[in-house]
């Protein structure tokens, strides 16, 4: 059984979908992309912190900044490609889970969404 699992892992690792995902993931290390992601994380942290005190302070400016940075991220080709490849890999892994676990139990929930 462990040999079969090793074979499956090897097939997944060598699959074009996984390799494409790895390539896209590495591109997230681009200096500009990292700067954009860091800025998003900082603004998001600030937003969540201010949200606790929403009844005392205005969070509109931070909310607008968060919307702006999210738009900027979604318009970034490297980030778009990463998410495309990420979802493709997840679809492959979901299909494998369906095949592997489908007859084990009726109580296992295989669909995430």
HELIX and SHEET records of a PDB file:
HELIX    1   1 UNK A    2  UNK A   14  1                                  13    
HELIX    2   2 UNK A   16  UNK A   27  1                                  12    
HELIX    3   3 UNK A   31  UNK A   51  1                                  21    
HELIX    4   4 UNK A   60  UNK A   74  1                                  15    
HELIX    5   5 UNK A   77  UNK A  101  1                                  25    
END                                                                             
